[in-house]
Amino acid sequence: MILRSLKSKDLWSLKFMRPYLSRNFTLAQRIDCAITHYSFEGRNYGPTYHSSVHQSPRGLVLWHRVADGTRYTIALRATEDTRREGDLSVLCFVNDTRVCRICFSYVNASLFGLRLRPGRTMFVTRSQTDRNPELQRFRDTFKQNSPSYFCLASVCGIAMANGMRAIFMIKHDAQLGYAERYAVGFRNSYSALWEAFGAQEIEHRHAYTMSIPLKLNPLSVVKHKGRAIARRRNWLEIALSARQAMLEDRTGWTPPPIEGEAYALLPYLEDAQAETKVANLHQPHLADPLKVRLRK
């Protein structure tokens, strides 16, 4: 029923007889992944979500900010080029120019062989940064950050909205476009990126698992604490904004969404002075729109 609702070009783009999501999935796993993804979307999200994500060229806006006259936006859209590398794309734009995308699909957690509560999770399968002048503008505005970090923070917010305590990311050598001669570049764009967010490799599964909330290094072991606080504050703002955007048209509530309270999501100030914690957490952009439970 779910597959019948797809357009013929979408069915063809899945190409079940060829790799889909991972070079290591069997044909049966690929078919199960496609059915799982579209059934999850259909069951858990309403018409506003589907219109924004699958029909609007702008997508569903997860976060935006204007700085020095430049618009920075993160949006969720159905992948427009090849859904074999992930059915949904989290896109980062500088004004109207894309500078990054991270793609994912909803899958069964049992694919990865861990003793997790059975259910649906997210599998992040594509990370791509666009080289253009706007990329440098992003880097000039958000020091010591990158668009891929912002997109991944949005992915965390989506997972929170879906009540997912762990999500999965593809290992670099299982990505569909992987080639041995580009091994270093693929490792930096995939495995190294996941590891920077605290993800752990799953042995023999060609994938990583990442906890939600994130498990980042404590500030006590970070060399430049000021930079780390600034980075993590941006990630927190983006994750909470993405969570709220996804909840606005969510129709399914099992499991319930993870609460957006700042400490539970990203304890980025755990080693800071108490007054610093309170001052930063009271900033309006860090307040969860649904439930503010700040520790004072």
C-alpha positions as CSV (number, residue, x, y, z in Angstrom):
1,M,0.0,0.0,0.0
2,I,2.8,2.4,0.9
3,L,4.8,1.6,-2.2
4,R,1.7,2.1,-4.4
5,S,1.4,5.6,-3.1
6,L,4.9,6.5,-4.6
7,K,5.3,7.9,-8.0
8,S,6.9,5.6,-10.6
9,K,10.0,7.7,-10.7
10,D,10.3,7.4,-6.9
11,L,10.0,3.6,-7.1
12,W,12.6,3.5,-9.8
13,S,14.9,5.7,-7.7
14,L,14.9,3.1,-4.9
15,K,16.3,0.5,-7.3
16,F,15.9,-2.4,-4.9
17,M,18.0,-4.6,-7.1
18,R,20.9,-2.2,-6.5
19,P,22.4,-0.9,-3.2
20,Y,20.0,1.2,-1.2
21,L,21.2,3.1,2.0
22,S,24.2,0.8,2.5
23,R,26.4,-1.2,0.3
24,N,26.0,-4.1,2.8
25,F,22.2,-4.5,3.0
26,T,20.6,-7.6,1.4
27,L,17.7,-7.3,-1.0
28,A,15.3,-8.2,1.8
29,Q,16.8,-5.5,4.1
30,R,16.5,-2.9,1.4
31,I,12.8,-3.6,0.7
32,D,12.1,-3.6,4.5
33,C,13.9,-0.2,4.8
34,A,11.8,1.4,2.1
35,I,8.5,0.1,3.5
36,T,9.5,1.1,7.0
37,H,10.5,4.6,6.0
38,Y,7.3,5.5,4.2
39,S,5.0,3.7,6.6
40,F,6.6,5.6,9.5
41,E,6.2,9.0,7.8
42,G,2.6,8.2,6.8
43,R,1.6,7.1,10.3
44,N,3.3,9.8,12.3
45,Y,3.0,13.0,10.4
46,G,0.0,15.0,9.0
47,P,-0.8,16.8,5.8
48,T,1.1,20.0,6.6
49,Y,4.3,18.0,7.1
50,H,3.8,16.0,3.9
51,S,3.0,19.1,1.9
52,S,6.1,20.9,3.2
53,V,8.5,18.0,2.9
54,H,7.3,16.3,-0.3
55,Q,5.8,19.1,-2.3
56,S,7.2,22.5,-1.3
57,P,10.5,23.5,-2.9
58,R,11.3,25.3,0.4
59,G,10.8,22.2,2.5
60,L,9.9,22.3,6.2
61,V,12.0,25.0,8.0
62,L,13.7,23.5,11.0
63,W,15.8,26.6,12.0
64,H,16.7,30.0,10.7
65,R,18.7,33.0,11.7
66,V,19.6,36.3,10.1
67,A,23.1,37.6,10.8
68,D,24.7,40.7,9.2
69,G,21.9,40.8,6.6
70,T,22.4,37.1,5.5
71,R,19.8,34.4,6.0
72,Y,20.9,31.0,7.4
73,T,18.3,28.3,7.1
74,I,18.0,24.6,7.8
75,A,15.1,22.8,6.1
76,L,13.9,19.2,5.8
77,R,12.9,18.0,2.3
78,A,12.4,14.8,0.3
79,T,15.7,14.0,-1.4
80,E,15.5,15.3,-4.9
81,D,18.4,13.6,-6.7
82,T,18.8,10.0,-5.5
83,R,16.8,8.6,-2.7
84,R,19.0,5.5,-2.7
85,E,21.3,7.5,-0.4
86,G,18.6,8.5,2.0
87,D,14.9,9.4,1.5
88,L,15.0,12.7,3.4
89,S,17.5,15.5,3.3
90,V,18.4,18.0,6.0
91,L,19.7,21.0,4.0
92,C,21.6,24.1,5.1
93,F,21.2,27.2,3.1
94,V,23.1,30.6,3.1
95,N,20.5,32.9,1.6
96,D,19.1,30.6,-1.2
97,T,22.4,28.7,-1.8
98,R,22.8,25.2,-0.4
99,V,26.1,24.6,1.5
100,C,25.4,21.2,3.0
101,R,23.1,18.2,3.1
102,I,22.7,15.3,5.4
103,C,20.3,12.5,4.4
104,F,18.6,9.8,6.4
105,S,15.8,7.3,6.3
106,Y,13.6,5.7,9.0
107,V,14.5,2.0,9.5
108,N,14.1,-0.9,11.9
109,A,16.6,-0.7,14.8
110,S,16.9,-4.5,14.6
111,L,19.0,-4.0,11.4
112,F,22.0,-3.2,13.6
113,G,21.9,-6.2,15.9
114,L,22.0,-4.4,19.2
115,R,19.8,-5.2,22.2
116,L,17.7,-2.2,21.8
117,R,14.0,-1.7,22.4
118,P,12.3,-2.8,19.2
119,G,11.1,0.0,17.1
120,R,12.0,2.6,14.4
121,T,15.1,4.7,14.3
122,M,17.0,6.9,11.9
123,F,19.8,5.8,9.7
124,V,22.0,8.7,8.5
125,T,23.5,7.7,5.1
126,R,24.8,10.8,3.3
127,S,26.9,13.8,4.2
128,Q,27.8,16.3,1.5
129,T,29.3,19.8,1.7
130,D,29.0,22.1,-1.3
131,R,32.0,24.1,-2.2
132,N,30.9,27.7,-3.0
133,P,31.5,31.3,-1.8
134,E,28.5,31.0,0.6
135,L,30.3,28.2,2.5
136,Q,33.1,30.7,3.4
137,R,30.5,33.2,4.5
138,F,29.0,30.6,6.8
139,R,32.4,29.9,8.3
140,D,33.1,33.6,8.8
141,T,29.8,34.0,10.7
142,F,29.9,30.8,12.7
143,K,33.5,30.5,13.9
144,Q,34.9,27.0,14.6
145,N,31.7,25.4,13.2
146,S,30.6,23.9,10.0
147,P,27.3,23.4,8.1
148,S,27.6,19.6,8.6
149,Y,27.6,20.2,12.4
150,F,24.5,22.3,12.1
151,C,22.7,19.7,10.0
152,L,23.6,16.9,12.4
153,A,22.3,19.0,15.3
154,S,19.0,19.2,13.4
155,V,19.0,15.4,12.9
156,C,19.3,15.2,16.7
157,G,16.2,17.4,17.1
158,I,14.2,15.2,14.7
159,A,15.2,12.2,16.7
160,M,14.0,13.9,19.9
161,A,10.7,14.7,18.3
162,N,10.3,11.0,17.4
163,G,11.3,9.8,20.9
164,M,14.4,8.0,19.6
165,R,17.1,7.3,22.2
166,A,19.6,6.2,19.7
167,I,20.1,6.7,16.0
168,F,22.6,5.2,13.5
169,M,25.0,6.5,11.0
170,I,26.7,4.8,8.1
171,K,30.4,3.9,8.3
172,H,32.4,5.6,5.5
173,D,33.3,2.5,3.6
174,A,29.6,1.3,3.4
175,Q,28.4,4.6,1.8
176,L,27.1,4.0,-1.7
177,G,29.5,6.4,-3.3
178,Y,32.6,5.1,-1.5
179,A,35.7,4.4,-3.6
180,E,39.0,3.3,-2.2
181,R,41.0,6.1,-3.8
182,Y,38.9,8.6,-1.9
183,A,39.1,6.7,1.4
184,V,40.5,9.6,3.5
185,G,37.9,12.1,2.3
186,F,35.1,9.6,2.9
187,R,36.4,8.9,6.4
188,N,36.5,12.7,7.2
189,S,33.0,13.3,5.9
190,Y,31.4,10.3,7.6
191,S,33.1,8.2,10.4
192,A,35.1,11.1,11.7
193,L,32.1,13.4,11.8
194,W,30.0,10.9,13.7
195,E,32.8,10.3,16.2
196,A,33.1,14.1,16.8
197,F,29.5,13.9,18.1
198,G,30.3,10.9,20.4
199,A,29.0,8.1,18.1
200,Q,30.4,4.6,18.6
201,E,31.2,2.1,15.9
202,I,29.2,-1.1,15.9
203,E,31.4,-4.1,15.2
204,H,30.7,-6.0,12.0
205,R,27.7,-3.8,11.1
206,H,29.4,-1.1,9.0
207,A,27.6,1.6,11.1
208,Y,27.8,3.8,14.1
209,T,25.3,4.4,16.9
210,M,24.8,7.8,18.5
211,S,23.0,8.4,21.8
212,I,20.2,10.9,22.1
213,P,20.8,13.1,24.1
214,L,24.3,13.5,22.8
215,K,27.3,12.3,24.8
216,L,30.0,14.9,24.2
217,N,33.3,15.3,25.9
218,P,33.2,17.2,29.2
219,L,34.5,20.7,29.0
220,S,37.3,19.8,31.4
221,V,39.1,17.9,28.6
222,V,38.4,20.5,25.9
223,K,41.3,22.7,25.1
224,H,39.4,25.9,24.1
225,K,36.4,26.0,26.4
226,G,35.1,29.3,25.2
227,R,34.9,28.0,21.6
228,A,33.3,24.8,22.7
229,I,30.6,26.6,24.6
230,A,29.8,28.8,21.6
231,R,29.6,25.8,19.3
232,R,27.4,23.8,21.6
233,R,25.1,26.6,22.3
234,N,24.4,26.9,18.5
235,W,23.9,23.1,18.3
236,L,21.4,23.2,21.2
237,E,19.4,26.1,19.7
238,I,19.2,24.2,16.4
239,A,18.3,20.9,17.9
240,L,15.5,22.4,20.0
241,S,14.2,24.4,17.0
242,A,14.1,21.3,14.8
243,R,12.3,19.3,17.5
244,Q,9.6,21.9,17.8
245,A,9.2,22.2,14.0
246,M,8.7,18.4,13.8
247,L,6.2,18.2,16.6
248,E,3.9,20.8,15.1
249,D,2.3,18.3,12.7
250,R,3.2,15.0,14.4
251,T,0.1,12.7,14.7
252,G,1.6,9.7,16.4
253,W,2.8,9.9,20.0
254,T,4.4,6.4,20.6
255,P,7.0,6.7,21.9
256,P,6.5,10.1,23.3
257,P,9.0,12.9,22.2
258,I,12.1,13.4,24.3
259,E,11.7,16.5,26.4
260,G,13.6,19.6,25.2
261,E,15.0,20.6,28.6
262,A,18.5,22.0,27.9
263,Y,20.6,20.0,30.4
264,A,19.1,16.7,29.2
265,L,19.8,17.4,25.6
266,L,23.3,18.9,25.6
267,P,25.1,19.5,28.9
268,Y,27.5,21.9,27.3
269,L,28.1,23.9,30.4
270,E,28.6,21.1,32.9
271,D,32.0,22.4,34.1
272,A,31.1,26.1,34.0
273,Q,30.3,28.2,37.0
274,A,26.7,27.9,38.2
275,E,25.9,31.6,37.4
276,T,27.2,31.1,33.9
277,K,24.9,28.1,33.4
278,V,21.8,30.1,34.6
279,A,22.7,33.1,32.5
280,N,23.1,31.1,29.3
281,L,20.1,28.9,29.8
282,H,17.8,31.8,30.4
283,Q,18.5,33.2,26.9
284,P,15.2,33.0,24.9
285,H,16.6,31.0,22.0
286,L,17.5,28.1,24.4
287,A,14.0,27.8,26.0
288,D,12.0,24.8,24.9
289,P,8.8,26.2,23.4
290,L,6.8,23.3,24.7
291,K,8.1,22.9,28.2
292,V,10.6,25.0,30.0
293,R,12.2,23.4,33.0
294,L,15.4,25.2,33.6
295,R,17.5,24.4,36.6
296,K,18.3,27.4,38.7
